[in-house]
Amino acid sequence: MKLRVTKKEDNQFEMVVGGEGHTLLNLLQSSLLKQKGVEMAGYSKPHPLMDRSILYVNMKKGNPPEDALVAAAADAREIVSEFLDEFEREVSRTKKKE
């Protein structure tokens, strides 16, 4: 994964994310929208053959976008961890029935 910040202003933040697609960026977008102070979060994939996407974050005044992104990544990690725990329990339960 390659990251490059392309725009950083008071309330706006853009970052190019290389090597990742809709799976990660959709999860980050959803987590960002839960964060306090986030006005808009989204991403675009300029072309299907390009291996990069652009993540956009607009904040309400006085809220640093980097803090929101760190919190969103932690939230995304927790969601994936919770899924993995539940999945492992279900696989274990299913194996016991066999």
ABEGO torsion letter per residue (X at the ends): XBBBBABBBAABBBBBBBGBBAAAAAAAAAAAAABBGBABBBBBBABAABABBBBBBBBBBGBBAAAAAAAAAAAAAAAAAAAAAAAAAAAAAAAAAX
